Amino acid sequence: MARKRVKIVTKRDVIPDLINALEDLNKYSVEIGIFASDDSFYAMIANVHEFGITIRAKGKALTIPTAEAKGRKASEIPGLFQPKGKNILAVQDGDNLITMFILVKSVTIPERSFVRSTFDEKNDDWVKFVNGQLQQIVDLKISAKTLYDRLGALIAADIQDKIITLKSPANAQITIDNKGSSNPLIDNGAAGGLLSRVTWRVVKQV
């Protein structure tokens, strides 16, 4: 990729400021993601989706809730039992059984990368963005920290867009029924879950 040429026109009395501004580019970096220090639960969820994982039962089985469980734990549902020969936990409703949980030995959550895949897809765009900002550094209109802040905001927005648009691998139907969304990475709508927790921070090198 061709490098953008930066035009440098200065007066001698601003040269020290220009040198400091350019040196500051090496003094800062930008970190983007979901930080465990801010929300350890969603940092864990992000890691699970980014790389995938297989969860195995420590006891007899994992209990996977159905929509009928309505977010309740097994201990919170009166009359819950396992019908003979069935891998479910259910309650009796007259002559019918209402399945509350499905019993399984393991659950595999497939890889749904939204951070690494965004970097792979958008890296060239980000390089162009930085090149476009360098003239403002040279003109002493913005600081290196401002450049990194703008870059962080752009990258975070691109990652959020990936979370919204990612469709594959799709959720299992039971997961879709439980959370009311077919988007694999969105649970609580556009304002919740992973989406709202993607952020950035500019870090000064020690």
C-alpha positions as CSV (number, residue, x, y, z in Angstrom):
1,M,0.0,0.0,0.0
2,A,1.4,3.4,-1.0
3,R,2.2,5.7,1.9
4,K,0.4,9.0,2.2
5,R,2.8,11.9,1.8
6,V,2.6,14.4,4.6
7,K,3.3,18.0,3.7
8,I,5.5,19.7,6.3
9,V,5.5,23.5,6.2
10,T,6.8,25.1,9.4
11,K,8.4,28.2,10.9
12,R,11.6,27.7,12.9
13,D,9.9,28.7,16.1
14,V,7.4,25.8,16.0
15,I,9.9,23.1,15.2
16,P,10.4,22.1,18.9
17,D,6.6,21.7,19.2
18,L,6.5,19.7,16.0
19,I,9.3,17.4,17.2
20,N,7.4,16.8,20.5
21,A,4.1,16.1,18.7
22,L,5.7,13.5,16.4
23,E,7.6,11.9,19.3
24,D,4.3,11.6,21.2
25,L,3.1,9.2,18.5
26,N,5.5,6.6,20.1
27,K,4.4,7.4,23.6
28,Y,0.8,6.3,23.3
29,S,-1.1,3.3,22.2
30,V,-4.8,2.4,22.0
31,E,-6.4,-0.7,23.5
32,I,-9.8,-1.9,22.3
33,G,-12.1,-4.5,23.6
34,I,-14.1,-5.5,26.6
35,F,-11.9,-5.1,29.6
36,A,-12.1,-7.5,32.6
37,S,-11.4,-4.6,34.9
38,D,-14.7,-3.0,33.8
39,D,-16.9,-6.1,33.6
40,S,-15.3,-9.5,34.2
41,F,-18.5,-11.4,33.2
42,Y,-18.8,-9.9,29.8
43,A,-15.0,-10.1,29.2
44,M,-15.4,-13.9,29.8
45,I,-18.4,-14.1,27.5
46,A,-16.5,-12.2,24.8
47,N,-13.6,-14.6,25.1
48,V,-15.9,-17.6,24.8
49,H,-17.4,-16.3,21.6
50,E,-14.1,-15.1,20.2
51,F,-12.5,-18.5,20.5
52,G,-15.3,-21.0,21.1
53,I,-15.5,-23.5,23.9
54,T,-16.9,-26.9,24.9
55,I,-18.6,-27.0,28.4
56,R,-18.9,-30.5,29.9
57,A,-21.0,-31.5,32.9
58,K,-19.3,-31.8,36.2
59,G,-22.1,-33.9,37.5
60,K,-24.6,-36.0,35.7
61,A,-25.7,-33.5,33.1
62,L,-26.0,-29.8,32.2
63,T,-29.4,-28.3,32.5
64,I,-30.3,-26.2,29.4
65,P,-33.4,-24.1,30.1
66,T,-36.3,-23.8,27.6
67,A,-38.4,-20.7,27.1
68,E,-40.9,-22.3,29.5
69,A,-38.4,-21.9,32.4
70,K,-38.7,-18.1,32.0
71,G,-35.3,-17.5,33.4
72,R,-35.8,-19.5,36.6
73,K,-33.4,-22.0,38.1
74,A,-34.4,-25.6,38.5
75,S,-34.7,-25.1,42.3
76,E,-37.2,-22.3,41.8
77,I,-39.7,-24.5,39.8
78,P,-42.1,-26.5,42.0
79,G,-42.9,-30.1,40.9
80,L,-39.9,-30.4,38.6
81,F,-39.0,-34.0,37.9
82,Q,-37.2,-36.1,35.3
83,P,-39.6,-38.4,33.5
84,K,-38.4,-42.0,33.2
85,G,-36.3,-42.6,30.1
86,K,-36.3,-38.9,29.1
87,N,-33.3,-36.5,29.2
88,I,-35.5,-33.6,30.4
89,L,-36.7,-31.9,33.5
90,A,-40.4,-31.2,33.3
91,V,-43.6,-30.4,35.3
92,Q,-46.9,-32.1,35.0
93,D,-49.8,-30.0,33.6
94,G,-52.8,-32.3,33.6
95,D,-52.1,-35.1,31.2
96,N,-49.3,-33.1,29.6
97,L,-45.6,-32.6,30.4
98,I,-44.1,-29.1,30.1
99,T,-40.4,-29.3,29.4
100,M,-38.4,-26.8,31.5
101,F,-34.9,-28.1,31.0
102,I,-33.1,-30.3,28.6
103,L,-30.3,-32.5,30.0
104,V,-27.1,-32.9,28.1
105,K,-23.6,-34.1,28.7
106,S,-21.9,-31.2,27.1
107,V,-22.5,-28.0,25.1
108,T,-20.2,-26.6,22.4
109,I,-20.3,-22.9,21.7
110,P,-18.7,-22.4,18.3
111,E,-16.1,-19.7,17.5
112,R,-17.8,-16.4,16.5
113,S,-14.9,-14.1,16.3
114,F,-15.9,-10.4,16.3
115,V,-12.6,-8.8,17.4
116,R,-10.0,-10.7,15.3
117,S,-12.2,-10.9,12.3
118,T,-12.8,-7.1,12.4
119,F,-9.1,-6.5,12.6
120,D,-8.5,-8.7,9.6
121,E,-11.3,-7.0,7.5
122,K,-10.7,-3.3,8.6
123,N,-7.0,-3.0,9.1
124,D,-6.3,-1.3,5.8
125,D,-9.1,1.2,6.4
126,W,-7.6,2.1,9.8
127,V,-4.2,2.6,8.3
128,K,-5.8,5.1,5.8
129,F,-7.6,6.8,8.6
130,V,-4.3,7.3,10.6
131,N,-2.5,8.6,7.5
132,G,-5.3,11.1,7.0
133,Q,-4.9,12.3,10.6
134,L,-1.1,12.8,10.4
135,Q,-1.3,16.1,8.6
136,Q,-3.3,17.5,11.5
137,I,-0.5,16.3,13.8
138,V,2.1,18.1,11.6
139,D,0.0,21.2,11.5
140,L,-0.2,21.1,15.4
141,K,-4.0,21.0,15.2
142,I,-4.4,17.8,17.2
143,S,-2.3,15.9,19.7
144,A,-1.1,12.3,19.4
145,K,-3.5,11.4,22.2
146,T,-6.4,12.8,20.2
147,L,-5.4,10.8,17.2
148,Y,-5.4,7.6,19.2
149,D,-8.8,8.5,20.8
150,R,-10.3,9.0,17.3
151,L,-8.7,5.7,16.1
152,G,-10.1,3.9,19.2
153,A,-13.6,5.2,18.6
154,L,-13.4,4.1,15.0
155,I,-12.2,0.6,15.8
156,A,-14.8,0.2,18.6
157,A,-17.6,1.2,16.2
158,D,-16.4,-1.3,13.6
159,I,-16.3,-4.1,16.2
160,Q,-19.8,-3.1,17.3
161,D,-21.0,-3.2,13.7
162,K,-19.6,-6.7,13.4
163,I,-21.5,-7.8,16.6
164,I,-24.7,-6.5,15.0
165,T,-24.2,-8.0,11.6
166,L,-22.6,-11.4,12.4
167,K,-25.1,-14.2,11.6
168,S,-23.0,-17.4,11.5
169,P,-22.6,-19.8,13.1
170,A,-26.3,-19.4,14.0
171,N,-27.7,-20.1,17.5
172,A,-29.5,-23.3,18.3
173,Q,-33.3,-22.9,18.1
174,I,-33.6,-23.3,21.9
175,T,-31.2,-20.4,22.4
176,I,-33.1,-18.2,20.0
177,D,-36.4,-19.1,21.8
178,N,-34.8,-18.2,25.2
179,K,-33.3,-14.9,24.3
180,G,-35.8,-13.8,21.7
181,S,-33.2,-12.9,19.1
182,S,-31.6,-14.8,16.2
183,N,-28.4,-12.7,16.4
184,P,-25.7,-14.9,17.9
185,L,-24.0,-12.1,19.8
186,I,-26.9,-10.0,20.9
187,D,-28.9,-11.0,24.0
188,N,-30.5,-7.9,25.5
189,G,-31.1,-5.8,22.3
190,A,-28.9,-3.1,20.8
191,A,-28.2,-1.4,24.2
192,G,-27.2,-4.4,26.1
193,G,-24.8,-7.4,26.3
194,L,-21.5,-7.3,24.5
195,L,-22.4,-4.4,22.2
196,S,-22.5,-1.7,24.8
197,R,-19.4,-2.9,26.5
198,V,-17.0,-2.6,23.6
199,T,-14.8,0.4,24.3
200,W,-11.3,1.7,24.0
201,R,-8.6,3.4,26.1
202,V,-5.5,5.4,25.2
203,V,-2.5,4.2,27.2
204,K,0.7,6.2,27.7
205,Q,3.8,4.0,27.5
206,V,5.8,3.9,30.7
